[in-house]
């Protein structure tokens, strides 16, 4: 089997900036940090759905759509797709990164 790693943080940052330039760099960096934690959780079986670069871009668009509400955008674009147990884990990680 071939296993591909995720893009570098710099590469993901560039993708986010190119797609949704209105989001601040500090928010984008936290989004990428959270994605990394979710991917670790997915890799060790704690979370059933990973957070892909495409999902990050979707989340960024939702942040714009929800007038900068990062948490609500995260919930709608990603967390609502998860089982309840996974959602709890993911929001713990969200709070660890974003603090709210």
Residue, then its C-alpha position, 0 to 999 in steps of 0.5 A: x500500500x502507498x501512503x501519502x502524507x499531508x501537505x506542509x503547513x506552509x503549503x496549506x497556508x498558501x492554499x488558504x490565502x489563495x482561496x480565501x484571502x479575507x481570513x487573517x493569517x493567525x486564524x488560518x494558522x490555528x485552522x491548520x494546527x487544528x487540522x493537524x490534531x484532527x489528522x493525528x486523531x484520525x490516524x490513531x483511530x480516535x476520529x472517524x473522518x479526517x480534515x483534508x486540505x479541501x475541507x480546510x478551504x470549505x471551512x474558510x469559505x464558511x467563516x466568510x459566510x458566517x461573518x467571521x464566526x470560526x466555531x460555527x463555520x467549523x461546526x457546519x462545514x466539518x463537525x456536523x458530519x461526525x458521529x457524536x463521540x467524534x464530535x466531542x473529541x473534535x470540539x475538545x481539540x478545537x477548544x485546545x487550539x482556539x480557546x473558545 
